[in-house]
């Protein structure tokens, strides 16, 4: 991802980024993975209710 004006946008792959700094491999073990989709994990619809119940019972 590459920083854009208001957010990040697709850019170089992880492999491209590692290849851009070949000497870095001498300092650290590097690996790269390019994933096709980014986004939040699936939302648990009951999480908010559980938090409220926990707060009511423990605060």
C-alpha positions in Angstrom: 0.0 0.0 0.0 1.1 3.5 -0.8 0.1 6.5 1.2 -2.5 8.6 -0.7 -4.0 12.0 0.0 -6.7 10.7 2.3 -5.9 7.1 2.8 -3.7 4.3 1.5 -4.1 2.9 -2.0 -2.8 -0.2 -3.7 0.9 0.2 -4.8 3.9 -2.0 -4.8 3.7 -5.6 -3.8 5.6 -6.9 -0.8 8.1 -8.6 -3.1 8.8 -5.3 -4.9 9.4 -3.6 -1.6 11.9 -6.2 -0.4 13.6 -6.1 -3.8 14.0 -2.4 -3.6 16.4 -2.7 -0.7 18.6 -5.7 -1.4 21.2 -4.9 1.2 18.6 -5.1 4.0 18.6 -8.9 3.6 22.2 -8.8 5.1 20.8 -7.3 8.3 17.6 -9.2 8.8 15.7 -12.3 7.6 12.9 -11.0 5.4 9.8 -12.6 4.0 7.0 -11.1 1.9 3.4 -11.9 1.3 1.1 -10.0 -1.1 -2.5 -10.4 -0.2 -5.4 -9.5 -2.5 -7.9 -8.3 0.0 -7.6 -6.0 3.0 -10.3 -5.1 5.4 -11.5 -5.5 8.9 -12.2 -8.9 10.3 -15.8 -10.0 10.3 -17.7 -8.2 13.0 -19.3 -10.1 15.8 -22.9 -8.6 16.1 -23.1 -9.7 19.8 -19.8 -8.1 20.9 -21.3 -4.7 21.9 -24.0 -6.4 24.0 -21.4 -8.6 25.7 -19.3 -5.5 26.6 -22.3 -3.7 28.0 -23.3 -6.7 30.1 -19.7 -7.1 31.3 -19.6 -3.4 32.3 -23.0 -3.6 34.1 -21.9 -6.6 36.0 -18.4 -5.5 37.0 -18.4 -1.8 37.3 
